[in-house]
Amino acid sequence: MFNALVVEKTDDKTHAGVTQISEDQLPDGDVTVAVDYSTVNYKDGLCIGPGGGLVRNYPHVPGIDFAGTVEKSDDDRYAPGDKVVLTGWRVGEVHWGGYAQKARVKADWLVPLPDGLTTRQAMAVGTAGLTSMLAVQALVDHGLQPGNGPVLVTGAAGGVGSVATAILAAMGHEVAAVTGRPDAEEYLRSLGATQIVARQDINETTKRPLEAETWAGCVDAVGGDMLARVLGQMKYGASVSAVGLAGGAGLPATVIPFLLRGVNLLGIDSVMQPFDNRVRAWAKLADTLPLDKLDAMVVPATLSDLPRLGKDILKGQVQGRVVVDVNA
């Protein structure tokens, strides 16, 4: 028997609590992993609480990412003792996830732990960090270089935004961080932001389809009105990597920025990314992300903290990267 955060549903209401389960209750899979750490993401908040349409069956173990050590493997690619990371593939949503001391998953969903990272550091990166790296890589692939001008990061105090800020700064870019939290300014500057943009200054829609060319690139975790406004402020030929919708799924924009300035809107998906792209992104993270700044982002947590943290992240009240020690 081992500990897990199990979500039950009764009469359309969910309840999450730490309980003990057995290995034979784990879902089918090729590889059994002794989990060291997991994290808290927006999707986790949904799955711990109302489900958000993501969870199909109850009881359910959330946790959309985890890092740990292979215990058993029916796949030649992994052997007992191997350190592995999992993000995406709807684990923690449809398939039981990382909020347990053990997990069983398909071998195709795993990635070897990159050299230079511990399992704790890998989860300080987690899904949010992988998404950030994919977003930055997309901007670079579309021509972003240091010296092009400031790169905007929206939702900068959140998990994706924090890592994106640190990555861009480490790569030599001038980073403008958007936040609605005045108390987050010192934190964002410690990650490498050189400019703080108040959320209210950029969150209001405007009737003008184009404004002054300001940003050489953007990692956008907000969407909605803010993304629409940012599109009209991009420099000629610049790109926006869209990674989230904290501000809404709608996009009240025009096509003018695309037609007159050649702006690119790049969709970033981390859930179904092919294996090779994941390996490339993890290797770049291990090589680029300053580990001291990564450690500064971390908020430690245990399984028993998760019901509260799930509510907090849905309210936008979680800063940085929450790393869950499932064995504490």
C-alpha beads as a LAMMPS data file, in Angstrom:
LAMMPS data file: protein, C-alpha beads

328 atoms
327 bonds

1 atom types
1 bond types

-500.0 500.0 xlo xhi
-500.0 500.0 ylo yhi
-500.0 500.0 zlo zhi

Masses

1 110.0

Atoms # bond

1 1 1 0.000 0.000 0.000
2 1 1 1.133 3.558 -0.712
3 1 1 -0.185 7.106 -0.441
4 1 1 -2.095 8.923 -3.166
5 1 1 -4.343 11.944 -3.530
6 1 1 -7.637 10.427 -4.646
7 1 1 -10.541 12.489 -5.970
8 1 1 -14.006 11.011 -5.451
9 1 1 -17.254 12.282 -6.957
10 1 1 -20.653 11.986 -5.292
11 1 1 -23.850 13.692 -6.426
12 1 1 -21.938 15.961 -8.821
13 1 1 -19.610 17.096 -6.032
14 1 1 -15.941 16.184 -5.805
15 1 1 -13.816 15.596 -2.731
16 1 1 -10.039 15.147 -2.699
17 1 1 -8.074 13.536 0.104
18 1 1 -4.916 11.536 0.792
19 1 1 -5.560 7.827 1.140
20 1 1 -3.754 4.536 0.642
21 1 1 -4.108 2.474 -2.522
22 1 1 -2.480 -0.722 -3.752
23 1 1 -0.323 -1.319 -6.816
24 1 1 -2.972 -3.550 -8.393
25 1 1 -5.300 -0.524 -8.494
26 1 1 -2.958 1.338 -10.859
27 1 1 -4.053 1.561 -14.499
28 1 1 -2.505 -0.499 -17.282
29 1 1 0.900 0.512 -18.598
30 1 1 4.369 -0.704 -19.582
31 1 1 6.374 1.002 -16.841
32 1 1 5.857 1.369 -13.091
33 1 1 7.591 4.401 -11.598
34 1 1 8.381 5.219 -7.984
35 1 1 7.421 8.882 -8.014
36 1 1 9.697 11.392 -6.284
37 1 1 8.054 14.704 -7.144
38 1 1 5.125 16.230 -8.988
39 1 1 3.901 19.820 -9.396
40 1 1 0.759 21.959 -9.380
41 1 1 -0.535 23.307 -12.689
42 1 1 -3.796 25.000 -13.676
43 1 1 -5.117 21.709 -15.073
44 1 1 -4.288 20.053 -11.768
45 1 1 -6.447 22.613 -9.999
46 1 1 -9.326 21.674 -12.267
47 1 1 -8.792 17.944 -11.780
48 1 1 -8.482 18.219 -7.983
49 1 1 -11.688 20.256 -7.889
50 1 1 -14.573 20.432 -10.350
51 1 1 -12.837 18.434 -13.073
52 1 1 -13.188 21.076 -15.775
53 1 1 -14.391 18.418 -18.194
54 1 1 -10.909 16.853 -18.106
55 1 1 -11.598 13.907 -15.780
56 1 1 -13.727 11.148 -17.264
57 1 1 -13.902 8.566 -14.489
58 1 1 -13.804 8.554 -10.693
59 1 1 -12.117 7.733 -8.377
60 1 1 -9.197 9.592 -9.924
61 1 1 -5.551 10.381 -9.121
62 1 1 -4.557 13.780 -10.618
63 1 1 -1.061 15.098 -11.322
64 1 1 -0.240 15.929 -14.935
65 1 1 3.505 15.510 -14.495
66 1 1 5.989 13.640 -12.344
67 1 1 9.633 12.580 -12.055
68 1 1 10.976 9.461 -10.420
69 1 1 12.720 6.106 -10.762
70 1 1 11.644 3.115 -12.837
71 1 1 10.680 0.139 -10.637
72 1 1 9.395 -2.276 -13.282
73 1 1 9.415 -2.143 -17.076
74 1 1 8.020 -4.317 -19.864
75 1 1 9.689 -2.052 -22.437
76 1 1 13.328 -2.390 -23.503
77 1 1 13.833 1.384 -23.483
78 1 1 13.635 1.578 -19.699
79 1 1 15.091 -0.545 -16.922
80 1 1 14.725 -0.530 -13.128
81 1 1 16.785 2.324 -11.702
82 1 1 16.374 4.643 -14.697
83 1 1 15.409 8.220 -13.834
84 1 1 12.459 9.466 -15.915
85 1 1 10.170 12.454 -16.417
86 1 1 6.577 12.531 -17.623
87 1 1 4.570 15.509 -18.841
88 1 1 1.419 15.600 -20.929
89 1 1 -0.350 12.782 -22.793
90 1 1 -3.457 13.551 -20.689
91 1 1 -1.902 11.808 -17.711
92 1 1 -3.531 13.197 -14.567
93 1 1 -6.651 13.914 -16.625
94 1 1 -7.865 10.751 -18.366
95 1 1 -5.090 8.509 -17.016
96 1 1 -4.067 8.388 -13.343
97 1 1 -1.194 10.757 -12.685
98 1 1 1.637 11.776 -10.409
99 1 1 -0.089 12.606 -7.114
100 1 1 0.877 9.214 -5.709
101 1 1 4.000 7.426 -4.570
102 1 1 3.740 5.128 -7.587
103 1 1 2.463 5.518 -11.148
104 1 1 2.051 3.127 -14.062
105 1 1 2.167 4.572 -17.592
106 1 1 3.021 3.790 -21.199
107 1 1 6.713 3.839 -22.043
108 1 1 6.009 6.153 -24.993
109 1 1 4.969 8.874 -22.560
110 1 1 8.276 8.962 -20.661
111 1 1 11.451 10.923 -21.305
112 1 1 14.827 10.074 -19.733
113 1 1 15.812 12.568 -17.037
114 1 1 18.200 15.053 -18.697
115 1 1 21.822 15.058 -17.562
116 1 1 22.459 17.782 -15.022
117 1 1 18.973 17.784 -13.484
118 1 1 17.704 16.045 -10.357
119 1 1 14.138 14.754 -10.216
120 1 1 13.271 17.681 -7.941
121 1 1 14.717 20.183 -10.401
122 1 1 12.906 18.456 -13.252
123 1 1 9.631 19.066 -11.464
124 1 1 10.608 22.628 -10.643
125 1 1 10.666 22.858 -14.439
126 1 1 7.687 20.533 -14.982
127 1 1 4.976 20.954 -17.583
128 1 1 5.092 24.729 -17.152
129 1 1 8.816 24.870 -17.834
130 1 1 8.633 22.496 -20.784
131 1 1 5.835 24.629 -22.244
132 1 1 7.937 27.757 -21.682
133 1 1 10.920 26.231 -23.471
134 1 1 8.764 25.113 -26.403
135 1 1 7.388 28.655 -26.615
136 1 1 10.838 30.258 -26.551
137 1 1 12.156 27.766 -29.100
138 1 1 9.285 28.663 -31.426
139 1 1 10.163 32.372 -31.161
140 1 1 13.821 31.633 -31.884
141 1 1 12.892 29.395 -34.815
142 1 1 10.934 32.366 -36.215
143 1 1 13.862 34.765 -35.992
144 1 1 14.003 36.154 -32.449
145 1 1 17.547 37.099 -31.457
146 1 1 19.054 39.025 -28.535
147 1 1 19.168 42.698 -29.422
148 1 1 15.914 42.663 -31.411
149 1 1 14.163 44.509 -28.612
150 1 1 12.177 43.691 -25.470
151 1 1 10.349 40.374 -25.266
152 1 1 7.014 40.490 -23.436
153 1 1 5.950 37.730 -21.030
154 1 1 2.336 37.879 -19.886
155 1 1 1.211 36.188 -16.676
156 1 1 4.866 36.410 -15.751
157 1 1 4.528 35.511 -12.066
158 1 1 2.848 32.197 -12.848
159 1 1 4.582 28.903 -13.526
160 1 1 4.953 29.243 -17.306
161 1 1 5.735 32.943 -17.117
162 1 1 8.349 32.549 -14.387
163 1 1 10.352 29.981 -16.324
164 1 1 9.943 31.883 -19.612
165 1 1 11.265 35.040 -17.941
166 1 1 14.318 33.217 -16.570
167 1 1 15.031 31.414 -19.866
168 1 1 14.781 34.545 -22.012
169 1 1 16.954 36.551 -19.622
170 1 1 19.561 33.779 -19.546
171 1 1 19.613 33.788 -23.362
172 1 1 20.440 37.495 -23.359
173 1 1 17.038 38.997 -24.100
174 1 1 15.553 42.100 -22.528
175 1 1 12.427 40.842 -20.755
176 1 1 9.293 42.876 -20.014
177 1 1 7.170 41.008 -17.465
178 1 1 3.417 41.597 -17.176
179 1 1 1.825 41.064 -13.778
180 1 1 -1.167 42.206 -11.807
181 1 1 0.613 41.617 -8.508
182 1 1 2.598 44.633 -7.258
183 1 1 4.347 42.397 -4.712
184 1 1 5.734 40.212 -7.536
185 1 1 8.044 42.901 -8.964
186 1 1 11.084 41.970 -6.860
187 1 1 10.562 38.282 -7.659
188 1 1 10.344 38.932 -11.415
189 1 1 13.419 41.153 -11.413
190 1 1 15.303 38.393 -9.589
191 1 1 14.468 36.098 -12.521
192 1 1 15.942 38.597 -14.967
193 1 1 13.051 40.892 -15.959
194 1 1 14.308 44.380 -16.806
195 1 1 10.871 45.977 -17.147
196 1 1 7.629 45.438 -15.207
197 1 1 4.369 46.097 -17.057
198 1 1 1.219 46.522 -14.952
199 1 1 -1.568 44.234 -16.103
200 1 1 -4.082 47.073 -16.302
201 1 1 -1.845 48.943 -18.752
202 1 1 -2.123 46.205 -21.343
203 1 1 -5.332 44.353 -20.520
204 1 1 -7.810 46.857 -21.931
205 1 1 -9.010 46.463 -25.485
206 1 1 -8.551 49.292 -27.952
207 1 1 -10.357 50.136 -31.179
208 1 1 -7.026 50.742 -32.899
209 1 1 -5.861 47.587 -34.686
210 1 1 -2.242 48.783 -34.543
211 1 1 -0.261 50.646 -31.892
212 1 1 3.414 51.590 -31.647
213 1 1 5.777 48.738 -32.526
214 1 1 7.061 47.770 -29.095
215 1 1 7.748 44.055 -28.608
216 1 1 10.244 41.873 -30.481
217 1 1 8.495 38.736 -29.263
218 1 1 5.984 37.547 -26.711
219 1 1 5.242 34.471 -24.612
220 1 1 1.543 34.828 -23.804
221 1 1 -0.048 32.774 -21.034
222 1 1 -3.195 34.909 -20.782
223 1 1 -5.028 35.042 -24.109
224 1 1 -8.281 36.983 -24.376
225 1 1 -8.249 40.787 -24.421
226 1 1 -4.583 40.976 -23.467
227 1 1 -3.429 38.848 -26.394
228 1 1 -5.576 40.904 -28.768
229 1 1 -3.961 44.094 -27.475
230 1 1 -0.434 42.667 -27.661
231 1 1 -0.837 41.609 -31.298
232 1 1 -1.249 45.260 -32.266
233 1 1 1.948 46.208 -30.413
234 1 1 4.317 43.676 -31.995
235 1 1 7.223 44.778 -34.141
236 1 1 7.230 44.024 -37.850
237 1 1 7.652 40.275 -38.443
238 1 1 7.636 39.495 -34.717
239 1 1 5.971 36.434 -33.207
240 1 1 3.742 35.614 -30.258
241 1 1 3.826 32.138 -28.695
242 1 1 0.366 31.452 -27.252
243 1 1 0.556 29.029 -24.334
244 1 1 -2.485 29.708 -22.146
245 1 1 -5.923 31.208 -21.669
246 1 1 -6.010 32.473 -18.092
247 1 1 -7.711 35.618 -19.418
248 1 1 -10.236 33.792 -21.601
249 1 1 -10.439 31.694 -24.744
250 1 1 -11.865 34.461 -26.926
251 1 1 -9.670 36.616 -29.153
252 1 1 -11.337 39.980 -29.933
253 1 1 -8.754 40.972 -32.532
254 1 1 -8.509 41.867 -36.229
255 1 1 -6.280 40.380 -38.934
256 1 1 -4.555 43.763 -39.465
257 1 1 -1.401 42.929 -37.431
258 1 1 -0.940 39.795 -39.539
259 1 1 -1.501 41.555 -42.859
260 1 1 0.307 44.856 -42.325
261 1 1 3.114 43.845 -39.970
262 1 1 3.562 40.168 -40.754
263 1 1 2.996 39.227 -37.117
264 1 1 3.011 35.487 -36.368
265 1 1 0.728 33.851 -33.814
266 1 1 2.265 30.505 -32.820
267 1 1 0.199 27.922 -30.975
268 1 1 2.168 25.947 -28.377
269 1 1 0.945 22.522 -27.251
270 1 1 2.920 20.541 -24.696
271 1 1 0.482 17.660 -24.232
272 1 1 0.966 15.727 -27.474
273 1 1 4.460 16.918 -28.446
274 1 1 6.499 14.205 -30.242
275 1 1 9.291 12.498 -28.296
276 1 1 12.146 14.153 -30.214
277 1 1 10.772 17.648 -29.558
278 1 1 10.477 16.853 -25.863
279 1 1 14.042 15.585 -25.650
280 1 1 15.304 18.690 -27.466
281 1 1 13.389 21.008 -25.141
282 1 1 14.508 19.189 -21.967
283 1 1 18.138 19.248 -23.112
284 1 1 17.898 22.980 -23.804
285 1 1 16.315 23.562 -20.395
286 1 1 19.087 21.686 -18.615
287 1 1 21.656 23.711 -20.554
288 1 1 20.014 27.154 -20.389
289 1 1 17.899 27.596 -17.270
290 1 1 19.940 29.018 -14.357
291 1 1 19.469 26.487 -11.564
292 1 1 19.836 29.141 -8.854
293 1 1 16.900 31.035 -10.349
294 1 1 14.994 27.772 -10.707
295 1 1 15.462 27.075 -6.998
296 1 1 14.219 30.583 -6.193
297 1 1 10.912 29.830 -7.953
298 1 1 10.183 26.700 -5.912
299 1 1 7.437 26.505 -3.298
300 1 1 7.565 23.096 -1.541
301 1 1 4.392 21.122 -0.888
302 1 1 3.109 17.697 0.141
303 1 1 0.145 15.576 -0.948
304 1 1 -1.938 16.909 1.939
305 1 1 -1.423 20.489 0.702
306 1 1 -2.930 19.757 -2.711
307 1 1 -6.663 20.338 -2.039
308 1 1 -5.840 23.890 -0.894
309 1 1 -3.307 24.534 -3.650
310 1 1 -5.737 23.304 -6.276
311 1 1 -8.173 26.028 -5.235
312 1 1 -5.422 28.651 -5.012
313 1 1 -4.090 28.112 -8.520
314 1 1 -7.573 28.442 -10.024
315 1 1 -7.782 31.856 -8.324
316 1 1 -4.375 32.930 -9.672
317 1 1 -2.889 32.899 -6.173
318 1 1 0.085 30.605 -6.801
319 1 1 3.446 32.206 -7.613
320 1 1 6.344 30.384 -9.207
321 1 1 6.653 26.599 -9.255
322 1 1 5.054 24.394 -6.613
323 1 1 7.064 21.169 -6.225
324 1 1 5.154 18.371 -4.505
325 1 1 7.196 15.817 -2.539
326 1 1 4.824 12.863 -2.702
327 1 1 6.843 10.965 -0.097
328 1 1 6.880 13.665 2.576

Bonds

1 1 1 2
2 1 2 3
3 1 3 4
4 1 4 5
5 1 5 6
6 1 6 7
7 1 7 8
8 1 8 9
9 1 9 10
10 1 10 11
11 1 11 12
12 1 12 13
13 1 13 14
14 1 14 15
15 1 15 16
16 1 16 17
17 1 17 18
18 1 18 19
19 1 19 20
20 1 20 21
21 1 21 22
22 1 22 23
23 1 23 24
24 1 24 25
25 1 25 26
26 1 26 27
27 1 27 28
28 1 28 29
29 1 29 30
30 1 30 31
31 1 31 32
32 1 32 33
33 1 33 34
34 1 34 35
35 1 35 36
36 1 36 37
37 1 37 38
38 1 38 39
39 1 39 40
40 1 40 41
41 1 41 42
42 1 42 43
43 1 43 44
44 1 44 45
45 1 45 46
46 1 46 47
47 1 47 48
48 1 48 49
49 1 49 50
50 1 50 51
51 1 51 52
52 1 52 53
53 1 53 54
54 1 54 55
55 1 55 56
56 1 56 57
57 1 57 58
58 1 58 59
59 1 59 60
60 1 60 61
61 1 61 62
62 1 62 63
63 1 63 64
64 1 64 65
65 1 65 66
66 1 66 67
67 1 67 68
68 1 68 69
69 1 69 70
70 1 70 71
71 1 71 72
72 1 72 73
73 1 73 74
74 1 74 75
75 1 75 76
76 1 76 77
77 1 77 78
78 1 78 79
79 1 79 80
80 1 80 81
81 1 81 82
82 1 82 83
83 1 83 84
84 1 84 85
85 1 85 86
86 1 86 87
87 1 87 88
88 1 88 89
89 1 89 90
90 1 90 91
91 1 91 92
92 1 92 93
93 1 93 94
94 1 94 95
95 1 95 96
96 1 96 97
97 1 97 98
98 1 98 99
99 1 99 100
100 1 100 101
101 1 101 102
102 1 102 103
103 1 103 104
104 1 104 105
105 1 105 106
106 1 106 107
107 1 107 108
108 1 108 109
109 1 109 110
110 1 110 111
111 1 111 112
112 1 112 113
113 1 113 114
114 1 114 115
115 1 115 116
116 1 116 117
117 1 117 118
118 1 118 119
119 1 119 120
120 1 120 121
121 1 121 122
122 1 122 123
123 1 123 124
124 1 124 125
125 1 125 126
126 1 126 127
127 1 127 128
128 1 128 129
129 1 129 130
130 1 130 131
131 1 131 132
132 1 132 133
133 1 133 134
134 1 134 135
135 1 135 136
136 1 136 137
137 1 137 138
138 1 138 139
139 1 139 140
140 1 140 141
141 1 141 142
142 1 142 143
143 1 143 144
144 1 144 145
145 1 145 146
146 1 146 147
147 1 147 148
148 1 148 149
149 1 149 150
150 1 150 151
151 1 151 152
152 1 152 153
153 1 153 154
154 1 154 155
155 1 155 156
156 1 156 157
157 1 157 158
158 1 158 159
159 1 159 160
160 1 160 161
161 1 161 162
162 1 162 163
163 1 163 164
164 1 164 165
165 1 165 166
166 1 166 167
167 1 167 168
168 1 168 169
169 1 169 170
170 1 170 171
171 1 171 172
172 1 172 173
173 1 173 174
174 1 174 175
175 1 175 176
176 1 176 177
177 1 177 178
178 1 178 179
179 1 179 180
180 1 180 181
181 1 181 182
182 1 182 183
183 1 183 184
184 1 184 185
185 1 185 186
186 1 186 187
187 1 187 188
188 1 188 189
189 1 189 190
190 1 190 191
191 1 191 192
192 1 192 193
193 1 193 194
194 1 194 195
195 1 195 196
196 1 196 197
197 1 197 198
198 1 198 199
199 1 199 200
200 1 200 201
201 1 201 202
202 1 202 203
203 1 203 204
204 1 204 205
205 1 205 206
206 1 206 207
207 1 207 208
208 1 208 209
209 1 209 210
210 1 210 211
211 1 211 212
212 1 212 213
213 1 213 214
214 1 214 215
215 1 215 216
216 1 216 217
217 1 217 218
218 1 218 219
219 1 219 220
220 1 220 221
221 1 221 222
222 1 222 223
223 1 223 224
224 1 224 225
225 1 225 226
226 1 226 227
227 1 227 228
228 1 228 229
229 1 229 230
230 1 230 231
231 1 231 232
232 1 232 233
233 1 233 234
234 1 234 235
235 1 235 236
236 1 236 237
237 1 237 238
238 1 238 239
239 1 239 240
240 1 240 241
241 1 241 242
242 1 242 243
243 1 243 244
244 1 244 245
245 1 245 246
246 1 246 247
247 1 247 248
248 1 248 249
249 1 249 250
250 1 250 251
251 1 251 252
252 1 252 253
253 1 253 254
254 1 254 255
255 1 255 256
256 1 256 257
257 1 257 258
258 1 258 259
259 1 259 260
260 1 260 261
261 1 261 262
262 1 262 263
263 1 263 264
264 1 264 265
265 1 265 266
266 1 266 267
267 1 267 268
268 1 268 269
269 1 269 270
270 1 270 271
271 1 271 272
272 1 272 273
273 1 273 274
274 1 274 275
275 1 275 276
276 1 276 277
277 1 277 278
278 1 278 279
279 1 279 280
280 1 280 281
281 1 281 282
282 1 282 283
283 1 283 284
284 1 284 285
285 1 285 286
286 1 286 287
287 1 287 288
288 1 288 289
289 1 289 290
290 1 290 291
291 1 291 292
292 1 292 293
293 1 293 294
294 1 294 295
295 1 295 296
296 1 296 297
297 1 297 298
298 1 298 299
299 1 299 300
300 1 300 301
301 1 301 302
302 1 302 303
303 1 303 304
304 1 304 305
305 1 305 306
306 1 306 307
307 1 307 308
308 1 308 309
309 1 309 310
310 1 310 311
311 1 311 312
312 1 312 313
313 1 313 314
314 1 314 315
315 1 315 316
316 1 316 317
317 1 317 318
318 1 318 319
319 1 319 320
320 1 320 321
321 1 321 322
322 1 322 323
323 1 323 324
324 1 324 325
325 1 325 326
326 1 326 327
327 1 327 328
